[in-house]
Amino acid sequence: MDVALVTSAALPDLDPDDRPLVDALAARGLAAAPAVWDDPGVDWGATRLALVRSPWDYYRRFAEFRAWARRVAAATRLENPRAVLEWNLDKRYLLELAAAGLPVVPTLHLERGARFDLAARLAELGWRRAVVKPAVSADSWETLVLGAGELDAGQRHLDRLLAERAMLVQPFLESVETTGERCLVFLDGAYSHAVRKNALTRGGRWAGLPEGASVEAEPDELAAARELLASAGRIGGFERPLYARVDLARDADGRPLLMELELAEPTLFLTTSAAGLARLADAIARRLADSG
């Protein structure tokens, strides 16, 4: 097999967004198939490239997943590389980017076991609504959006999770529900396409809506995304990733701020962009050709 498309046991046939990649790679003479990351029967050394796509249970077994990434990187080519995964899977990277002066949504990082008075801190910061989420998670797992009347429930949620894991607290950007969060996809370092996400606070994909709709990225969004990606490489110590998704939303002054920089296992919205699907397949073929 040329390309193992890394997934989870819950998605043995891949997420629907990734399935077209099998045929796209076949059209370029590359054999690709799903491979469940924690399946002991997979011989990772027998594939030329392990492409991380939908191992979306990793956050429940984070230490095990990191050990898996080290083993696979020693056996074959891993994309994105282990250094990228290890830097990006823990969302404390947002603090590193913010410290470098980059446009990032304000983020409080709370270490495991910390005590935190949510209502007092939000009042001090003037945050009318807030987002509380684990520092390591996927698919909005254990993520709450809190309004003024929900802080007691938010405090209980935070206390429960802080007993076992690090957490983040951020202001909720109202633009997520109006102009929308924008996801800009980059492939082999170049901008490819963008979508406007349907806000989960308004139902989103949980209400049967598409996860996102195609849009044209605005010039200031593109500029911010390119700056963030270039800076992430310098800060994280890695070269151009094969794929990246830069999720942005505007603050009250209209500036695009980074919500998340997805370099590990993001949905790339390939089913909404035939050109993006072709670009990714071409990029994979180039990397395999360059590596022999």
Summary of the structure (lengths in Angstrom):
residues: 292
radius of gyration: 19.1
end to end distance: 14.6
largest distance: 59.3
contacts: 942
relative contact order: 0.16
helix: 39%
strand: 24%
